[in-house]
Amino acid sequence: MIKLLEKIGQNPQYSLTLFLRGLGLFVIGLLFVALGYFYHHLWQIVGIITLALACLLAAWGYLGIFANRWLNILYRTQPANKRPTNKNTN
């Protein structure tokens, strides 16, 4: 479990970037849905597809941020002698 958290949360800055891009895409998707309400209904389909992609992107970014913070909490509450070390086994 710890290895998975380390892999997902290894770069919180990149995860924040993914989350913010997903949030921006979400707003664009909402604009397409609103455009479809006033004009042609196909804009709404484009908006819904964009919303789905935006939600996936934002969720993946948030998962990375959450994993990083959770890993920090786990490391902070463990005694120093029980923390996993990064040993190269070459």
N, C-alpha and C positions, 0 to 999 in steps of 0.2 A: 504494500500500500504506500509506503514511504517513497519507494522508487517511482511509482506512478505520479505522486504529488511533485516529486523533484523534476520529473520530465515535463509535466504540464505547466508548472509554475516557475520554470527556470528563467524566464525573461519577462518580468512584470511590465516593463516599459512597452514591449511589443504587444503584450496582451491589452494594455490600455489603448494603444493605437488601434488594434482590431476592434475593441469595444466602441471607441469613438467613431470609427468608420461605419460600423454597423448602425450606430445611432443616427449618423448623417444619412445613410441609405434608408433608414426607417422614415425619416422626415421626407425624403424624396418620394418614397413609396406612398406616403399619405397624400402628398401633392398630386401624384398621378391618380389616386382614387378620387380625390376631390375634383380633378379635371374631368374625369370620366363621369362624375355626377352631373356636371353642367354641360358637357359636350357628348362625345361618343363613348359608348360603354366599353370599347376595347381598351381605353386608357385605364379603366378600373382593373382589367385583367393584368395589364402590365404592372400596375400598382400593387396588386396582390402578390404577384411573383416577386417583385422587388421587396415587399414586406417580408415574405418568407425567407429570402436570402439574407436580408438585414437582420432578422431575428436569429438566424443560425450564426451569422458572423459575430453579432453582439454577445450571444450566449457563449460562444467559444472563447472570446476575449474575456468575458466575465469569469468563466471557469478558470482561466489562467491566473487572473488576479486573485480569485478566491483560494486557489490551490497554493499560491505563494504566501498569502497571509496565514492560511491554516498551517502550512509547514513552519512558518516562523513561530507560531504559537506552540506547536509541538516541540520545536527545538528549544524554545525558551523555558518550557516546563519540565524538560528532561534534565536529569543530572548530567554533568559534563562527561563523566566516565561511561555513560550508556549511549551517547550520541553516535550515530553511524559515521565512520570516517571514509573518506574517498581514497581508497587504496588501489593503486594500479596493480593488477595481477598479470603482468606481462611475463 
